[in-house]
Every structure is written in C-alpha cells, then in structure tokens.
C-alpha cells in the first residue's frame, strides 16, 4: 500500500574482501549502490575519497570484450542454425551456483568463441574471393570467343594487335568506317557485348596507323588491357568457375563446423549470463570510495530487510563495518512499492507515467479499481471478457512471465473480468450475438439509450474526479494540514456538488428542492473559494483576485467530466464492430462452404476486434488516470529502486 | 426520395473515406519513424508499435459511423424511405467524424512521430509519449460521439 521505507547503508570493508562482499550483496539482491553523482549531493565539506579502481576498470573492460565476443558467436550461431524461440517462450531456469561455475571454464568456452570467430573470418575471406571471381567472369565473358591467350595480345614486328570496346550504338558506323579501308591489310573480329559496349579484336599493318587511329578516336574506341591474366578468356572463365565450386565446397565445410559448434550454445549462453553478472559487479565497484586498504560503499536497502542484510554480511565477514541511517528529510531515496497482489500489477500503469516520488502517497491502490472498471466499460463485452480472461490466465500460468510483462498481462486479466461484468450489464455478448440469441442486458442497452449511457459515463467521471480530490484531501489531513483540506478540497466539493444538483437536478426530474439546495451550495462554495483561494497572497487585492480567478477552474472540471464520454465511445466501438463481424458471418453462412467461410470471418474478426479494443481501452483508460485523476493530486518524479542483483539475458535464476 | 438515400450513403462513405485517409497518413507517418527506431534498437518494437497504432483508430471510428448509418437507413435489411431533407440531415451528421477524423488522425500521426523520436532517445518515456499522443485523439472521440448522437436523433 505504500512506498517502501529505505535505509541508507554505509559499509566499510577490507579491499581484499571487496569482491566477496559484493558477491554476497549481489546474491541477496536488495541493495542499490549510490551513483557517484548522488553521493556528491548533500555531503558538503566532506572530503571525497579516491574513487579510481584501475584494476577493476581493466577487468570491466575485459568482461565487456568477452561479452561482445560471446554475443558475436551467438549471433553467428543464429545465422546458421536459428534458434526457434518464440516471443512466448520461457527462459530456461538454472541454479545460481551452476551459472557461476561456468566462469571456471571461461577460457575453454572463449576459445570456442575464438575458433568460431576465425571460422567466420574464413567465411568472409571466401566471400571476398567469390566476389572477385564473379567479377572476373563478368569481365571475361564477352571475350570468350577470342581464341588467343590474353597475355599474347601484343604487337608483332609489322602489325599492331589491339583489343577494346566501342559503344554499342556506334558499332554499325564503326564497322562501316573500317570497311572503307577494305582493300587494306586489316582484320577486325567482333566479339561479345558488355552492358554498354561491344568488344573488338583488331589486327592491322603498322602502315595504316594513322587511318586506323583516327577511326578509333572518332568512335571513342576504348583499349582494354588484360594485365594479370594469362590464357584464353575461355580458360580463365572455366578456371574461375572451378574455383567457385571449390569455394562453395569449403564454405559448406566451414558452415558444417559452425553448426557442430552450435551444440555448445547452452554453454556460451550460460557464460554470457555469468559474465553479465560479473560486469554489473565491476560497474558497481566504480561507485565505491577507497582508502589505503579499505573501501567505502554507500547505498540503499529496504528498511524491512536492513537488519537481515547487516547480520548476513556480519556473519560472513569479520572485518566489516556497516552503519544504517534513516534518509534525511529532504533526501530522495529510490522508490520500491509494496502493494497487495490485486493492486501491484497496476504499478506498471503508474510507472509508465511517472514513478511516485519517495515523499508521496502511492496512488496505485486508489487508481486500480477505477482502471479496472473503466477498462471493463470500454471493452464492454461479456463474451470477449471470458475469452480474454481465459487467454491471459493461461498465459500467466503457462508462460510465467516476469516483471512488466507479468504486470501488463495481469492488468488485462483483471480488466477482462470487469469486461465480462460490464458486458453482461449492457448486454454485449460477442457484439450483438447476445441480442440475437435473446439474452437481455442486465441494466440497459447503451446504443438504444445513448443519452442515458452518456449521463452514466459523466457520473462515473464525477466519481473519479471526486476520488482524486479526495485523495488530495486525505494527504493534506494526514500531514496535519486540516485547513488546506477544508479550503482546497472541501469547498470544491461543496461547489461542484451544488453545481451538479442545481444544473442537472431539474433535467433529471428530481424534486425542485434539490435544485434549490444545489443553488445555495454553489453560492456558498463559490464565495468560500473566492475568500480562501488567495490566502497565501500578501495584499488584500491579490488575495481577492486569485480567489476570483480560481473559480475559472470550473472549466477544467467541465472538460474533465466531458472527457469521460470516451467510455461510451469506446464501448460502442467494440459493440458495433462485433455486430458488423456477426453480420458478415451471417451473410456468408448460407451454404456448407459458406459456413466454413463464416467461421473464419467470425473467429478472425472477433480476435481482431479484441486486439484493437484492448489497445484502445488500455491507452484511453490510462489517459483518464494520468490526466483527469492524477492531475488532481499526483506528483511523481521518483526513481525506481534498482538493486545490484543477478541480471541475466538467456537464463532465469532459480529462487 | 432517391436523392435522400444518395445523400445518406454519401455521408457514410465520406466518413469512411476521409477518416480512413487521415488514419492512413497518420499511421504511415508514424510507421516510417518507427521503422527507423527499430532498425537501431529492435527491443523498442513494442513501444513504438503502440504509438504507431494510435492514429489508426479514426479510420475505425469512420467505419463505425458508416455502419450505424447503414443500420439506421436499413441498407443491410429492409430499406427505410428517406426524404431529401432527411438525407441532408444524415449527411450532415456524418461530417463531424469525417472531417475531424481526417484532421485529427494526421495531427495525431505527427504527435506520434515526435513521441517515437522521443522514445528513440529515451526509452523510458514511452508512457509519456503515449499520453501526449492520446490527447489528440480526444477530439476524434468527441466528433464520433457527436455523429452517433446526431444519427440517433434524426427522425425517419
């Protein structure tokens, strides 16, 4: 029901035992070590001690390097033998001892990672060679009909021998120009084509040099040199192809080797998690202060567990000094919440907005019932409620999600029970299926009586807002500020209730005396507010004007209440879309194959409807809490308690 | 009588079309930003997907009005005769969600885009981004309600 009290821990130990003490703290998992920035605050005048732990910094860098090595290898494994691990899969569990024991075989496992890395390097080498060969083949292919070895394309005593390309579009004119020299000793062979050019092999007598050169220049003849190649183009291509086959064979071998290594994946994952735990410890060390032979640790521990914390460490280590301290009145400590099981899932909703600050009331207990009820109204379908309840229950039991996932699913589970209840009240069963089967609503059908529904939603809103104001009053009273509670919350109650009775009393057909009473309450409330709302101002005019101005808040109240019309709108959305799906199903279900189609439409459609409406209901209910409810009293801005513990990625540690 | 029916159907069609266009633009805008974020950090898929989905509701609201209208004029069962004046009334009743759906979805898309950029920089702000984006939707919800109440109130 509240923000958990924290004790400040100051622990002094011997440097030789630093590692073991931190290990013990880590396995208890209930101490958050203060960051350097936090330690600096509020300790003026105190001399700061040396905080550089060079050896541990090195060890930290090494652990990081090893982690990235393992990560690389595991990614490599995933590339060649993907792990079929769905989003719904549970992490395997492992004993903490077993996990940490893998550190003993760290070198062997890292050796495997190194081997895999060199295999991967071989693979990229092969890929590089492959690319080169492909480009060689691409380069050689147009020249394949030339049966002269490429390294032999060179001038003879009397002839000039050249190979080169001409733009494809100019080939005809080029050949015509050459033909004009028909009688002369020249030989031109047209070879293959590249994307833009045609390849030529040309032999001519040196006496033609001038004529031929001018033609070549005219058509931008581009001489090709075959430096580095020997043999005919055909031979080169064939050789390259053979080499490619070889490469693919050796690639298969290497991939086979990697796949064999993937059997060791569990070991790599275990070591990864063990190193992650180690890394967190090295990081924590960077927040410790040191003297010549001791170290000083400052942190937070939940007050309830603080005694146990001290005795456990005291028993295990002899040379240790631990001091527990209450936080200073203005000192912020990390926030952990303690709520009964029905409320604690809703902490996730609040934390999405802002964690409560350590000095305020934990709002979750007040918010949870409204959240569940509003979520239920917005979904508003008994059939959907049943399905969602079964689905989320199965998920929670079977998949054992943790942390925020668990909380989110639990929120939807609780919400789905209210979805069922409100669905039955408003007669929603899988859209209009209940109506078709003759199941009457327990109260009334919102789409038949929209105004009634709207008024109901506004009433829920007024209740919610009043509850918000009430929480604020409660906080004021608990802090002993009785007058604040009367002036800032009590008078607003009088004013708003009066206003509602006065304006809506007549419309609702109540006895006129209600209206009269309302009018009086409104006036009393308004006068009271004008007189009190400016009470912290200095002069009488400022007091009066801030008092008068405060009445303007009534527009805020009005828009807050109107905002609850979204309850109606989202409830209708669920119902109407469900009805449409049913109509489509009925339209399809006229023949036997039509029934199959209808079944598909009904199942797919209703699942879709549930999905989009859960999203809609969740975000809109959250909004009503954040803006309309929390706006009345909640500050937030706290920092979640993050104790030094065993953080893992691939395995869960058995408790 | 014919014209009345045409007007009523046009109103419903516009509700679907305009609100739908708004949602398409909004979701697409947010989606492009979301894809960029996921490319950098696949773990943020869940939170940016939620943000991307938000401008999608206006299209659903538009369709909702079209179906309520179809039910009203008996397009799915036995048609109800509609005068030209009634046709205009129904047409007008569809306009709140048609126009507000179009505009609010586009602007909600822009807000979602900014929120996604915020989540990309600071992952823990996704709840705040979600709230900011939902604020825009309020006016689409109000328009939806207005359209529903108007269609409901028109006497045929």
Interface residues (C-beta under 8 A of the other chain):
Chain A: X351 X352 X353 X354 X450 X451 X454 X562 X563 X565 X566 X568 X569 X570 X572 X573 X576 X577 X579 X580 X583 X612 X615 X616 X619 X620 X622 X623 X626 X627
Chain B: X50 X53 X54 X56 X57 X60 X61 X63 X64 X67 X68 X76 X126 X127 X128 X130 X131 X134 X135 X137 X138 X141 X142 X144 X145 X148 X149 X152
